[in-house]
Amino acid sequence: MSTEVTYTQYEEKKRQELVKAISVARAAKTKAEATASDISTRKEHSTAALRKSEELIEALEEAMEDIQCQLAALGAPSDSDKWIKALTKQQIEEAKSLRSPPKTLESVMAAVYILLNAHAYTEDNLPGEVPWKDCKSMLNRSDFLAKVQNYDINSLIDSPAVAHYISTHFLPPDLEPP
């Protein structure tokens, strides 16, 4: 009988070990499932963040293309460059002397005023209109002609709001970039 009790005790001990091993395995399985779920959730979040980043990059690239098109539209073709380089002080004096300039001249001078002062503007403080007196003041500056003739259109890269403002307020809506 003592052999039977020993064998039964042995079986009971093995059974308890198996129950414990099954319990540990179930806990490990639960932990692995939780970890897998966490990894899956993180992967979903990472995938969503990656998707948003890609969308943002695409939107920024589209915006940059738009700005480049606007800058290209603002860039003077070679004939315009010749006209700008041919401007004289006498023509500037004549424009300054006008009390009430033609609308076209006033509009062009307002655009020039904004372009030459682009560094001072942000999207929040773009001018509604540039008064003719401000344009005349700009024309009175001794360096005005040199600034216009040497204007670097690439400086608008730092002022996309100004580029957009000029293209929407001063250029014909059907103007295609060169």
Secondary structure, DSSP 8 states (H G I E B T S, - for coil): -HHHHHHHHHHHHHHHHHHHHHHHHHHHHHHHHHHHHHHHHHHHHHHHHHHHHHHHHHHHHHHHHHHHHHHHHHS--HHHHHHHHT--HHHHHHHHT-SS--HHHHHHHHHHHHHHTGGG--TTS--S---HHHHHHHHHSTTHHHHHHT--GGGGGG-HHHHHHHHHHTS-TT----
